Amino acid sequence: MKLNKNLKLKLATAAVEAKNNSYSPYSKFRVGAALLCNDGEIIPGCNIENLSYSLTTCAERTAIFSAINNGKKIFSAIAITSDDKNFITPCGACLQVISEFAPKIKIILVRPDGKIKLTSLLKLFPSPPDLKFLAK
C-alpha cells in the first residue's frame, strides 16, 4: 500500500487518538500506535502498564497483537507517538515483534507538535536475530 501524505497524517492522527487510551498511572508516559494493515484497516494500540512493570505492554505490541487476534497478518506501516517533545522509537522488544511480522514495515514517528519523521525497521533494527531454524 502506498504511503502518501494523507495516509501518513491519518495514521499519525490515529496514533494520537490511541495515546488517549493509554493506561500509564505509574510512569505517566503515554504512548499511542496505529498499525496499517494491507487491507487498509488501521488498528490502534496504547501502552498498558502494570504495577509489576515486566507485565507492561507497549503500544506497538498492543496494536500488532490486536491485529493478529482479528485475523490480520500483513502490515505496511505503523505510527508511534507520545507526549515527549522528541521522536520516540520502538523499544527492543517491540522491534523484535515488528521484525517477526513485518520486516519491511514503514515506521512513522510523530511528535506532539505534529512533526512527522518516516523511518524503517531496517534503519532501527538492522540485524534482527534469525531464529527460524527453531521452527524445524
N, CA, C and O atoms as CSV, one atom per row, in Angstrom:
chain,resi,resn,atom,element,x,y,z
A,1,MET,N,N,0.844,-1.174,0.000
A,1,MET,CA,C,0.000,0.000,0.000
A,1,MET,C,C,0.894,1.244,0.000
A,1,MET,O,O,1.829,1.344,0.795
A,2,LYS,N,N,0.601,2.186,-0.895
A,2,LYS,CA,C,1.400,3.408,-0.999
A,2,LYS,C,C,1.125,4.317,0.194
A,2,LYS,O,O,-0.023,4.560,0.565
A,3,LEU,N,N,2.209,4.809,0.781
A,3,LEU,CA,C,2.109,5.641,1.973
A,3,LEU,C,C,2.246,7.103,1.580
A,3,LEU,O,O,3.328,7.683,1.676
A,4,ASN,N,N,1.125,7.704,1.130
A,4,ASN,CA,C,1.148,9.110,0.731
A,4,ASN,C,C,0.966,10.020,1.947
A,4,ASN,O,O,0.773,9.540,3.063
A,5,LYS,N,N,1.027,11.314,1.728
A,5,LYS,CA,C,0.951,12.294,2.817
A,5,LYS,C,C,-0.350,12.161,3.605
A,5,LYS,O,O,-0.336,12.203,4.835
A,6,ASN,N,N,-1.470,12.001,2.909
A,6,ASN,CA,C,-2.767,11.881,3.588
A,6,ASN,C,C,-2.830,10.645,4.488
A,6,ASN,O,O,-3.366,10.695,5.595
A,7,LEU,N,N,-2.277,9.544,3.996
A,7,LEU,CA,C,-2.286,8.315,4.785
A,7,LEU,C,C,-1.358,8.449,5.996
A,7,LEU,O,O,-1.684,7.957,7.076
A,8,LYS,N,N,-0.223,9.098,5.832
A,8,LYS,CA,C,0.672,9.349,6.969
A,8,LYS,C,C,-0.044,10.177,8.036
A,8,LYS,O,O,0.055,9.885,9.228
A,9,LEU,N,N,-0.762,11.207,7.603
A,9,LEU,CA,C,-1.496,12.052,8.555
A,9,LEU,C,C,-2.625,11.277,9.238
A,9,LEU,O,O,-2.877,11.454,10.430
A,10,LYS,N,N,-3.290,10.429,8.481
A,10,LYS,CA,C,-4.372,9.616,9.049
A,10,LYS,C,C,-3.821,8.667,10.118
A,10,LYS,O,O,-4.432,8.484,11.171
A,11,LEU,N,N,-2.674,8.073,9.840
A,11,LEU,CA,C,-2.044,7.182,10.817
A,11,LEU,C,C,-1.560,7.964,12.038
A,11,LEU,O,O,-1.720,7.514,13.173
A,12,ALA,N,N,-0.971,9.129,11.801
A,12,ALA,CA,C,-0.499,9.970,12.901
A,12,ALA,C,C,-1.664,10.352,13.815
A,12,ALA,O,O,-1.546,10.288,15.039
A,13,THR,N,N,-2.767,10.740,13.228
A,13,THR,CA,C,-3.956,11.109,13.996
A,13,THR,C,C,-4.483,9.919,14.789
A,13,THR,O,O,-4.853,10.062,15.955
A,14,ALA,N,N,-4.518,8.759,14.169
A,14,ALA,CA,C,-4.994,7.555,14.856
A,14,ALA,C,C,-4.075,7.188,16.023
A,14,ALA,O,O,-4.550,6.710,17.054
A,15,ALA,N,N,-2.768,7.405,15.874
A,15,ALA,CA,C,-1.831,7.124,16.961
A,15,ALA,C,C,-2.063,8.084,18.129
A,15,ALA,O,O,-2.035,7.677,19.290
A,16,VAL,N,N,-2.293,9.360,17.812
A,16,VAL,CA,C,-2.574,10.352,18.862
A,16,VAL,C,C,-3.867,9.980,19.593
A,16,VAL,O,O,-3.929,10.070,20.819
A,17,GLU,N,N,-4.886,9.566,18.861
A,17,GLU,CA,C,-6.150,9.154,19.491
A,17,GLU,C,C,-5.945,7.923,20.372
A,17,GLU,O,O,-6.515,7.833,21.459
A,18,ALA,N,N,-5.131,6.978,19.905
A,18,ALA,CA,C,-4.861,5.767,20.688
A,18,ALA,C,C,-4.125,6.113,21.979
A,18,ALA,O,O,-4.349,5.487,23.015
A,19,LYS,N,N,-3.248,7.111,21.910
A,19,LYS,CA,C,-2.491,7.539,23.094
A,19,LYS,C,C,-3.436,7.966,24.216
A,19,LYS,O,O,-3.123,7.795,25.394
A,20,ASN,N,N,-4.576,8.513,23.855
A,20,ASN,CA,C,-5.551,8.960,24.855
A,20,ASN,C,C,-6.122,7.807,25.673
A,20,ASN,O,O,-6.677,8.026,26.750
A,21,ASN,N,N,-5.989,6.574,25.168
A,21,ASN,CA,C,-6.479,5.395,25.893
A,21,ASN,C,C,-5.397,4.755,26.760
A,21,ASN,O,O,-5.652,3.760,27.438
A,22,SER,N,N,-4.204,5.314,26.740
A,22,SER,CA,C,-3.083,4.762,27.496
A,22,SER,C,C,-3.441,4.575,28.970
A,22,SER,O,O,-4.065,5.434,29.593
A,23,TYR,N,N,-3.031,3.442,29.500
A,23,TYR,CA,C,-3.144,3.206,30.937
A,23,TYR,C,C,-1.721,3.260,31.489
A,23,TYR,O,O,-0.998,2.263,31.480
A,24,SER,N,N,-1.335,4.433,31.966
A,24,SER,CA,C,0.048,4.651,32.413
A,24,SER,C,C,0.080,5.416,33.737
A,24,SER,O,O,0.680,6.487,33.816
A,25,PRO,N,N,-0.564,4.873,34.784
A,25,PRO,CA,C,-0.632,5.592,36.055
A,25,PRO,C,C,0.703,5.671,36.796
A,25,PRO,O,O,0.858,6.512,37.682
A,26,TYR,N,N,1.656,4.827,36.457
A,26,TYR,CA,C,2.919,4.785,37.180
A,26,TYR,C,C,3.973,5.673,36.538
A,26,TYR,O,O,4.615,6.472,37.220
A,27,SER,N,N,4.153,5.540,35.250
A,27,SER,CA,C,5.174,6.334,34.560
A,27,SER,C,C,4.636,7.669,34.062
A,27,SER,O,O,5.397,8.618,33.876
A,28,LYS,N,N,3.337,7.742,33.848
A,28,LYS,CA,C,2.703,8.916,33.227
A,28,LYS,C,C,3.221,9.135,31.802
A,28,LYS,O,O,3.094,10.234,31.261
A,29,PHE,N,N,3.798,8.105,31.195
A,29,PHE,CA,C,4.365,8.182,29.847
A,29,PHE,C,C,3.398,7.499,28.883
A,29,PHE,O,O,3.436,6.284,28.690
A,30,ARG,N,N,2.527,8.323,28.279
A,30,ARG,CA,C,1.508,7.793,27.368
A,30,ARG,C,C,2.104,7.571,25.981
A,30,ARG,O,O,2.845,8.408,25.466
A,31,VAL,N,N,1.764,6.424,25.385
A,31,VAL,CA,C,2.217,6.112,24.031
A,31,VAL,C,C,1.032,5.578,23.246
A,31,VAL,O,O,0.218,4.811,23.761
A,32,GLY,N,N,0.950,5.996,21.994
A,32,GLY,CA,C,-0.087,5.503,21.096
A,32,GLY,C,C,0.536,5.005,19.808
A,32,GLY,O,O,1.571,5.506,19.369
A,33,ALA,N,N,-0.095,4.028,19.214
A,33,ALA,CA,C,0.363,3.486,17.935
A,33,ALA,C,C,-0.844,3.248,17.041
A,33,ALA,O,O,-1.958,3.032,17.518
A,34,ALA,N,N,-0.602,3.290,15.748
A,34,ALA,CA,C,-1.642,2.975,14.767
A,34,ALA,C,C,-0.995,2.124,13.680
A,34,ALA,O,O,-0.076,2.566,12.990
A,35,LEU,N,N,-1.484,0.913,13.544
A,35,LEU,CA,C,-0.928,-0.075,12.627
A,35,LEU,C,C,-1.768,-0.135,11.362
A,35,LEU,O,O,-2.982,-0.325,11.426
A,36,LEU,N,N,-1.127,0.025,10.219
A,36,LEU,CA,C,-1.829,-0.047,8.934
A,36,LEU,C,C,-1.714,-1.455,8.371
A,36,LEU,O,O,-0.624,-1.934,8.059
A,37,CYS,N,N,-2.875,-2.111,8.247
A,37,CYS,CA,C,-2.922,-3.438,7.647
A,37,CYS,C,C,-2.975,-3.288,6.130
A,37,CYS,O,O,-3.389,-2.248,5.619
A,38,ASN,N,N,-2.559,-4.323,5.415
A,38,ASN,CA,C,-2.522,-4.235,3.952
A,38,ASN,C,C,-3.899,-4.063,3.322
A,38,ASN,O,O,-4.000,-3.638,2.171
A,39,ASP,N,N,-4.959,-4.387,4.058
A,39,ASP,CA,C,-6.304,-4.191,3.515
A,39,ASP,C,C,-6.818,-2.770,3.780
A,39,ASP,O,O,-7.961,-2.451,3.449
A,40,GLY,N,N,-5.966,-1.910,4.381
A,40,GLY,CA,C,-6.334,-0.525,4.634
A,40,GLY,C,C,-6.881,-0.257,6.027
A,40,GLY,O,O,-7.024,0.900,6.425
A,41,GLU,N,N,-7.190,-1.320,6.778
A,41,GLU,CA,C,-7.697,-1.120,8.133
A,41,GLU,C,C,-6.584,-0.610,9.040
A,41,GLU,O,O,-5.431,-1.024,8.917
A,42,ILE,N,N,-6.937,0.284,9.944
A,42,ILE,CA,C,-5.983,0.820,10.915
A,42,ILE,C,C,-6.354,0.282,12.288
A,42,ILE,O,O,-7.480,0.456,12.753
A,43,ILE,N,N,-5.401,-0.371,12.926
A,43,ILE,CA,C,-5.605,-0.957,14.250
A,43,ILE,C,C,-4.839,-0.106,15.265
A,43,ILE,O,O,-3.620,0.028,15.157
A,44,PRO,N,N,-5.539,0.472,16.255
A,44,PRO,CA,C,-4.862,1.288,17.262
A,44,PRO,C,C,-4.271,0.431,18.381
A,44,PRO,O,O,-4.659,-0.719,18.588
A,45,GLY,N,N,-3.328,1.029,19.087
A,45,GLY,CA,C,-2.753,0.385,20.267
A,45,GLY,C,C,-2.241,1.452,21.215
A,45,GLY,O,O,-1.804,2.518,20.782
A,46,CYS,N,N,-2.294,1.170,22.497
A,46,CYS,CA,C,-1.737,2.087,23.503
A,46,CYS,C,C,-0.934,1.269,24.494
A,46,CYS,O,O,-1.095,0.053,24.596
A,47,ASN,N,N,-0.065,1.957,25.225
A,47,ASN,CA,C,0.677,1.235,26.251
A,47,ASN,C,C,-0.239,0.973,27.440
A,47,ASN,O,O,-1.090,1.790,27.791
A,48,ILE,N,N,-0.037,-0.189,28.046
A,48,ILE,CA,C,-0.846,-0.612,29.174
A,48,ILE,C,C,0.117,-1.062,30.270
A,48,ILE,O,O,0.759,-2.108,30.166
A,49,GLU,N,N,0.203,-0.247,31.324
A,49,GLU,CA,C,1.140,-0.547,32.394
A,49,GLU,C,C,0.521,-1.479,33.430
A,49,GLU,O,O,-0.691,-1.690,33.479
A,50,ASN,N,N,1.403,-2.021,34.247
A,50,ASN,CA,C,1.006,-2.851,35.359
A,50,ASN,C,C,1.950,-2.536,36.504
A,50,ASN,O,O,3.114,-2.202,36.280
A,51,LEU,N,N,1.459,-2.640,37.715
A,51,LEU,CA,C,2.297,-2.385,38.879
A,51,LEU,C,C,3.573,-3.228,38.827
A,51,LEU,O,O,4.645,-2.774,39.228
A,52,SER,N,N,3.445,-4.446,38.334
A,52,SER,CA,C,4.612,-5.285,38.070
A,52,SER,C,C,5.098,-4.928,36.666
A,52,SER,O,O,4.592,-5.450,35.672
A,53,TYR,N,N,6.086,-4.034,36.596
A,53,TYR,CA,C,6.468,-3.417,35.325
A,53,TYR,C,C,6.762,-4.404,34.201
A,53,TYR,O,O,6.537,-4.091,33.032
A,54,SER,N,N,7.259,-5.584,34.536
A,54,SER,CA,C,7.574,-6.534,33.466
A,54,SER,C,C,6.321,-7.016,32.737
A,54,SER,O,O,6.421,-7.610,31.664
A,55,LEU,N,N,5.156,-6.768,33.305
A,55,LEU,CA,C,3.905,-7.163,32.672
A,55,LEU,C,C,3.307,-6.044,31.815
A,55,LEU,O,O,2.231,-6.206,31.240
A,56,THR,N,N,3.997,-4.930,31.735
A,56,THR,CA,C,3.552,-3.795,30.921
A,56,THR,C,C,3.654,-4.161,29.444
A,56,THR,O,O,4.560,-4.890,29.040
A,57,THR,N,N,2.727,-3.656,28.646
A,57,THR,CA,C,2.748,-3.888,27.200
A,57,THR,C,C,2.814,-2.554,26.477
A,57,THR,O,O,2.072,-1.622,26.786
A,58,CYS,N,N,3.712,-2.482,25.515
A,58,CYS,CA,C,3.890,-1.254,24.730
A,58,CYS,C,C,2.765,-1.093,23.702
A,58,CYS,O,O,2.096,-2.060,23.337
A,59,ALA,N,N,2.576,0.130,23.252
A,59,ALA,CA,C,1.529,0.446,22.275
A,59,ALA,C,C,1.695,-0.330,20.971
A,59,ALA,O,O,0.718,-0.811,20.395
A,60,GLU,N,N,2.934,-0.447,20.513
A,60,GLU,CA,C,3.195,-1.130,19.246
A,60,GLU,C,C,2.773,-2.595,19.314
A,60,GLU,O,O,2.130,-3.106,18.398
A,61,ARG,N,N,3.138,-3.264,20.405
A,61,ARG,CA,C,2.773,-4.673,20.548
A,61,ARG,C,C,1.277,-4.832,20.772
A,61,ARG,O,O,0.681,-5.798,20.294
A,62,THR,N,N,0.662,-3.898,21.491
A,62,THR,CA,C,-0.790,-3.952,21.671
A,62,THR,C,C,-1.485,-3.929,20.311
A,62,THR,O,O,-2.399,-4.715,20.066
A,63,ALA,N,N,-1.054,-3.032,19.430
A,63,ALA,CA,C,-1.664,-2.924,18.096
A,63,ALA,C,C,-1.425,-4.187,17.271
A,63,ALA,O,O,-2.349,-4.711,16.647
A,64,ILE,N,N,-0.194,-4.669,17.270
A,64,ILE,CA,C,0.131,-5.857,16.464
A,64,ILE,C,C,-0.630,-7.081,16.973
A,64,ILE,O,O,-1.205,-7.826,16.180
A,65,PHE,N,N,-0.636,-7.290,18.282
A,65,PHE,CA,C,-1.324,-8.455,18.833
A,65,PHE,C,C,-2.831,-8.374,18.611
A,65,PHE,O,O,-3.482,-9.391,18.370
A,66,SER,N,N,-3.376,-7.180,18.690
A,66,SER,CA,C,-4.802,-6.990,18.429
A,66,SER,C,C,-5.125,-7.316,16.975
A,66,SER,O,O,-6.121,-7.977,16.680
A,67,ALA,N,N,-4.271,-6.845,16.074
A,67,ALA,CA,C,-4.485,-7.119,14.648
A,67,ALA,C,C,-4.437,-8.621,14.373
A,67,ALA,O,O,-5.298,-9.159,13.677
A,68,ILE,N,N,-3.445,-9.281,14.914
A,68,ILE,CA,C,-3.313,-10.729,14.696
A,68,ILE,C,C,-4.507,-11.459,15.283
A,68,ILE,O,O,-5.018,-12.402,14.679
A,69,ASN,N,N,-4.952,-11.031,16.448
A,69,ASN,CA,C,-6.131,-11.632,17.070
A,69,ASN,C,C,-7.371,-11.488,16.192
A,69,ASN,O,O,-8.297,-12.295,16.282
A,70,ASN,N,N,-7.388,-10.465,15.347
A,70,ASN,CA,C,-8.520,-10.227,14.455
A,70,ASN,C,C,-8.258,-10.722,13.036
A,70,ASN,O,O,-8.934,-10.304,12.095
A,71,GLY,N,N,-7.280,-11.610,12.881
A,71,GLY,CA,C,-7.039,-12.256,11.594
A,71,GLY,C,C,-6.171,-11.479,10.621
A,71,GLY,O,O,-6.015,-11.899,9.474
A,72,LYS,N,N,-5.607,-10.367,11.041
A,72,LYS,CA,C,-4.743,-9.565,10.166
A,72,LYS,C,C,-3.305,-10.018,10.381
A,72,LYS,O,O,-2.865,-10.195,11.517
A,73,LYS,N,N,-2.574,-10.203,9.279
A,73,LYS,CA,C,-1.199,-10.668,9.430
A,73,LYS,C,C,-0.212,-9.956,8.511
A,73,LYS,O,O,0.985,-10.242,8.547
A,74,ILE,N,N,-0.700,-9.037,7.692
A,74,ILE,CA,C,0.189,-8.316,6.772
A,74,ILE,C,C,0.050,-6.826,7.061
A,74,ILE,O,O,-1.041,-6.261,6.987
A,75,PHE,N,N,1.178,-6.202,7.391
A,75,PHE,CA,C,1.178,-4.802,7.810
A,75,PHE,C,C,2.162,-3.995,6.967
A,75,PHE,O,O,3.241,-4.478,6.624
A,76,SER,N,N,1.780,-2.769,6.638
A,76,SER,CA,C,2.654,-1.948,5.799
A,76,SER,C,C,3.232,-0.736,6.510
A,76,SER,O,O,4.258,-0.212,6.078
A,77,ALA,N,N,2.599,-0.269,7.597
A,77,ALA,CA,C,3.123,0.907,8.303
A,77,ALA,C,C,2.600,0.921,9.736
A,77,ALA,O,O,1.565,0.333,10.051
A,78,ILE,N,N,3.353,1.615,10.594
A,78,ILE,CA,C,2.914,1.842,11.964
A,78,ILE,C,C,3.355,3.244,12.368
A,78,ILE,O,O,4.493,3.645,12.126
A,79,ALA,N,N,2.439,3.980,12.984
A,79,ALA,CA,C,2.743,5.315,13.503
A,79,ALA,C,C,2.842,5.205,15.020
A,79,ALA,O,O,2.081,4.472,15.653
A,80,ILE,N,N,3.796,5.948,15.596
A,80,ILE,CA,C,4.042,5.887,17.032
A,80,ILE,C,C,4.205,7.311,17.563
A,80,ILE,O,O,4.914,8.127,16.975
A,81,THR,N,N,3.535,7.595,18.687
A,81,THR,CA,C,3.630,8.923,19.287
A,81,THR,C,C,3.596,8.831,20.806
A,81,THR,O,O,3.166,7.831,21.381
A,82,SER,N,N,4.058,9.896,21.432
A,82,SER,CA,C,3.986,10.020,22.889
A,82,SER,C,C,3.818,11.495,23.223
A,82,SER,O,O,3.633,12.321,22.329
A,83,ASP,N,N,3.880,11.825,24.497
A,83,ASP,CA,C,3.821,13.222,24.906
A,83,ASP,C,C,5.199,13.870,24.944
A,83,ASP,O,O,5.313,15.075,25.167
A,84,ASP,N,N,6.242,13.078,24.727
A,84,ASP,CA,C,7.604,13.599,24.745
A,84,ASP,C,C,7.818,14.540,23.562
A,84,ASP,O,O,7.272,14.318,22.482
A,85,LYS,N,N,8.606,15.583,23.766
A,85,LYS,CA,C,8.823,16.558,22.683
A,85,LYS,C,C,9.701,15.999,21.570
A,85,LYS,O,O,9.760,16.570,20.481
A,86,ASN,N,N,10.381,14.890,21.834
A,86,ASN,CA,C,11.238,14.259,20.828
A,86,ASN,C,C,10.509,13.102,20.152
A,86,ASN,O,O,9.511,12.596,20.666
A,87,PHE,N,N,11.014,12.695,19.008
A,87,PHE,CA,C,10.502,11.484,18.376
A,87,PHE,C,C,10.882,10.304,19.267
A,87,PHE,O,O,12.011,10.232,19.754
A,88,ILE,N,N,9.955,9.388,19.481
A,88,ILE,CA,C,10.316,8.164,20.206
A,88,ILE,C,C,10.285,7.004,19.223
A,88,ILE,O,O,9.461,6.964,18.309
A,89,THR,N,N,11.188,6.074,19.425
A,89,THR,CA,C,11.256,4.881,18.588
A,89,THR,C,C,10.811,3.677,19.408
A,89,THR,O,O,10.792,3.733,20.637
A,90,PRO,N,N,10.460,2.605,18.741
A,90,PRO,CA,C,10.057,1.400,19.473
A,90,PRO,C,C,11.210,0.861,20.320
A,90,PRO,O,O,12.380,1.004,19.963
A,91,CYS,N,N,10.861,0.240,21.445
A,91,CYS,CA,C,11.868,-0.399,22.289
A,91,CYS,C,C,12.361,-1.679,21.600
A,91,CYS,O,O,11.836,-2.079,20.561
A,92,GLY,N,N,13.362,-2.304,22.187
A,92,GLY,CA,C,13.929,-3.524,21.611
A,92,GLY,C,C,12.919,-4.649,21.471
A,92,GLY,O,O,12.897,-5.343,20.455
A,93,ALA,N,N,12.080,-4.835,22.491
A,93,ALA,CA,C,11.065,-5.898,22.426
A,93,ALA,C,C,10.091,-5.643,21.276
A,93,ALA,O,O,9.719,-6.566,20.552
A,94,CYS,N,N,9.685,-4.389,21.117
A,94,CYS,CA,C,8.765,-4.054,20.026
A,94,CYS,C,C,9.429,-4.234,18.664
A,94,CYS,O,O,8.804,-4.724,17.723
A,95,LEU,N,N,10.691,-3.838,18.562
A,95,LEU,CA,C,11.411,-4.022,17.294
A,95,LEU,C,C,11.470,-5.501,16.932
A,95,LEU,O,O,11.314,-5.866,15.767
A,96,GLN,N,N,11.695,-6.351,17.932
A,96,GLN,CA,C,11.734,-7.792,17.676
A,96,GLN,C,C,10.379,-8.301,17.198
A,96,GLN,O,O,10.310,-9.073,16.242
A,97,VAL,N,N,9.308,-7.878,17.853
A,97,VAL,CA,C,7.962,-8.311,17.450
A,97,VAL,C,C,7.637,-7.785,16.052
A,97,VAL,O,O,7.104,-8.521,15.222
A,98,ILE,N,N,7.952,-6.535,15.794
A,98,ILE,CA,C,7.706,-5.967,14.463
A,98,ILE,C,C,8.463,-6.766,13.407
A,98,ILE,O,O,7.920,-7.056,12.340
A,99,SER,N,N,9.717,-7.124,13.699
A,99,SER,CA,C,10.520,-7.865,12.711
A,99,SER,C,C,9.947,-9.249,12.433
A,99,SER,O,O,10.109,-9.782,11.335
A,100,GLU,N,N,9.282,-9.828,13.419
A,100,GLU,CA,C,8.655,-11.143,13.239
A,100,GLU,C,C,7.509,-11.086,12.233
A,100,GLU,O,O,7.341,-11.999,11.425
A,101,PHE,N,N,6.728,-10.018,12.283
A,101,PHE,CA,C,5.515,-9.944,11.482
A,101,PHE,C,C,5.589,-9.010,10.280
A,101,PHE,O,O,4.829,-9.178,9.326
A,102,ALA,N,N,6.486,-8.032,10.307
A,102,ALA,CA,C,6.508,-7.045,9.216
A,102,ALA,C,C,7.914,-6.490,8.994
A,102,ALA,O,O,8.162,-5.317,9.274
A,103,PRO,N,N,8.832,-7.307,8.498
A,103,PRO,CA,C,10.217,-6.851,8.355
A,103,PRO,C,C,10.403,-5.668,7.404
A,103,PRO,O,O,11.423,-4.983,7.478
A,104,LYS,N,N,9.459,-5.417,6.530
A,104,LYS,CA,C,9.594,-4.306,5.572
A,104,LYS,C,C,8.679,-3.123,5.912
A,104,LYS,O,O,8.440,-2.256,5.071
A,105,ILE,N,N,8.181,-3.094,7.121
A,105,ILE,CA,C,7.227,-2.065,7.527
A,105,ILE,C,C,7.864,-0.671,7.523
A,105,ILE,O,O,9.055,-0.509,7.790
A,106,LYS,N,N,7.042,0.315,7.214
A,106,LYS,CA,C,7.455,1.716,7.329
A,106,LYS,C,C,7.045,2.184,8.726
A,106,LYS,O,O,5.957,1.865,9.204
A,107,ILE,N,N,7.920,2.935,9.367
A,107,ILE,CA,C,7.656,3.409,10.718
A,107,ILE,C,C,7.556,4.931,10.691
A,107,ILE,O,O,8.469,5.626,10.246
A,108,ILE,N,N,6.420,5.428,11.179
A,108,ILE,CA,C,6.150,6.867,11.205
A,108,ILE,C,C,6.239,7.330,12.651
A,108,ILE,O,O,5.454,6.899,13.496
A,109,LEU,N,N,7.188,8.201,12.931
A,109,LEU,CA,C,7.352,8.740,14.274
A,109,LEU,C,C,6.665,10.099,14.314
A,109,LEU,O,O,6.852,10.916,13.412
A,110,VAL,N,N,5.878,10.342,15.344
A,110,VAL,CA,C,5.052,11.542,15.422
A,110,VAL,C,C,5.337,12.276,16.730
A,110,VAL,O,O,5.217,11.698,17.810
A,111,ARG,N,N,5.711,13.540,16.631
A,111,ARG,CA,C,5.886,14.368,17.824
A,111,ARG,C,C,4.566,15.049,18.171
A,111,ARG,O,O,3.691,15.177,17.315
A,112,PRO,N,N,4.417,15.487,19.425
A,112,PRO,CA,C,3.179,16.175,19.823
A,112,PRO,C,C,2.900,17.456,19.030
A,112,PRO,O,O,1.746,17.868,18.910
A,113,ASP,N,N,3.944,18.082,18.493
A,113,ASP,CA,C,3.735,19.300,17.706
A,113,ASP,C,C,3.289,19.000,16.274
A,113,ASP,O,O,3.112,19.915,15.469
A,114,GLY,N,N,3.107,17.705,15.958
A,114,GLY,CA,C,2.611,17.318,14.646
A,114,GLY,C,C,3.684,16.989,13.626
A,114,GLY,O,O,3.365,16.520,12.534
A,115,LYS,N,N,4.938,17.220,13.949
A,115,LYS,CA,C,6.013,16.872,13.010
A,115,LYS,C,C,6.093,15.359,12.888
A,115,LYS,O,O,5.911,14.617,13.853
A,116,ILE,N,N,6.377,14.926,11.645
A,116,ILE,CA,C,6.417,13.510,11.324
A,116,ILE,C,C,7.782,13.163,10.733
A,116,ILE,O,O,8.349,13.913,9.938
A,117,LYS,N,N,8.285,12.012,11.143
A,117,LYS,CA,C,9.548,11.503,10.603
A,117,LYS,C,C,9.309,10.072,10.136
A,117,LYS,O,O,8.809,9.243,10.897
A,118,LEU,N,N,9.662,9.785,8.903
A,118,LEU,CA,C,9.493,8.444,8.342
A,118,LEU,C,C,10.815,7.694,8.444
A,118,LEU,O,O,11.867,8.218,8.077
A,119,THR,N,N,10.753,6.469,8.942
A,119,THR,CA,C,11.934,5.633,9.017
A,119,THR,C,C,11.517,4.199,8.686
A,119,THR,O,O,10.397,3.960,8.237
A,120,SER,N,N,12.415,3.260,8.909
A,120,SER,CA,C,12.099,1.866,8.589
A,120,SER,C,C,12.636,0.954,9.683
A,120,SER,O,O,13.486,1.349,10.482
A,121,LEU,N,N,12.133,-0.248,9.704
A,121,LEU,CA,C,12.617,-1.234,10.652
A,121,LEU,C,C,14.100,-1.504,10.403
A,121,LEU,O,O,14.874,-1.642,11.350
A,122,LEU,N,N,14.491,-1.578,9.153
A,122,LEU,CA,C,15.886,-1.854,8.806
A,122,LEU,C,C,16.831,-0.803,9.400
A,122,LEU,O,O,17.927,-1.142,9.847
A,123,LYS,N,N,16.416,0.461,9.406
A,123,LYS,CA,C,17.257,1.520,9.991
A,123,LYS,C,C,17.331,1.407,11.506
A,123,LYS,O,O,18.386,1.639,12.096
A,124,LEU,N,N,16.217,1.052,12.140
A,124,LEU,CA,C,16.179,0.986,13.595
A,124,LEU,C,C,16.669,-0.342,14.161
A,124,LEU,O,O,17.113,-0.403,15.307
A,125,PHE,N,N,16.592,-1.398,13.368
A,125,PHE,CA,C,16.921,-2.752,13.829
A,125,PHE,C,C,17.592,-3.494,12.677
A,125,PHE,O,O,16.999,-4.399,12.090
A,126,PRO,N,N,18.836,-3.110,12.349
A,126,PRO,CA,C,19.482,-3.614,11.133
A,126,PRO,C,C,19.829,-5.094,11.130
A,126,PRO,O,O,19.965,-5.685,10.059
A,127,SER,N,N,19.978,-5.711,12.301
A,127,SER,CA,C,20.373,-7.122,12.349
A,127,SER,C,C,19.537,-7.919,13.344
A,127,SER,O,O,20.052,-8.380,14.364
A,128,PRO,N,N,18.240,-8.084,13.048
A,128,PRO,CA,C,17.421,-8.879,13.988
A,128,PRO,C,C,17.909,-10.321,14.003
A,128,PRO,O,O,18.398,-10.825,12.993
A,129,PRO,N,N,17.775,-10.987,15.153
A,129,PRO,CA,C,18.175,-12.392,15.203
A,129,PRO,C,C,17.339,-13.219,14.249
A,129,PRO,O,O,16.138,-12.995,14.099
A,130,ASP,N,N,17.985,-14.178,13.608
A,130,ASP,CA,C,17.285,-15.091,12.699
A,130,ASP,C,C,17.228,-16.458,13.365
A,130,ASP,O,O,18.180,-17.237,13.308
A,131,LEU,N,N,16.112,-16.727,13.985
A,131,LEU,CA,C,15.961,-17.977,14.724
A,131,LEU,C,C,14.975,-18.917,14.034
A,131,LEU,O,O,14.367,-19.765,14.687
A,132,LYS,N,N,14.813,-18.774,12.731
A,132,LYS,CA,C,13.850,-19.614,12.007
A,132,LYS,C,C,14.202,-21.103,12.096
A,132,LYS,O,O,13.336,-21.966,11.948
A,133,PHE,N,N,15.480,-21.387,12.339
A,133,PHE,CA,C,15.888,-22.790,12.470
A,133,PHE,C,C,15.178,-23.465,13.641
A,133,PHE,O,O,15.083,-24.692,13.672
A,134,LEU,N,N,14.685,-22.697,14.595
A,134,LEU,CA,C,13.976,-23.271,15.736
A,134,LEU,C,C,12.641,-23.890,15.331
A,134,LEU,O,O,12.108,-24.738,16.047
A,135,ALA,N,N,12.104,-23.478,14.202
A,135,ALA,CA,C,10.806,-23.964,13.753
A,135,ALA,C,C,10.884,-25.384,13.184
A,135,ALA,O,O,9.847,-25.987,12.908
A,136,LYS,N,N,12.068,-25.918,13.007
A,136,LYS,CA,C,12.221,-27.253,12.422
A,136,LYS,C,C,11.847,-28.352,13.377
A,136,LYS,O,O,11.925,-29.529,13.025
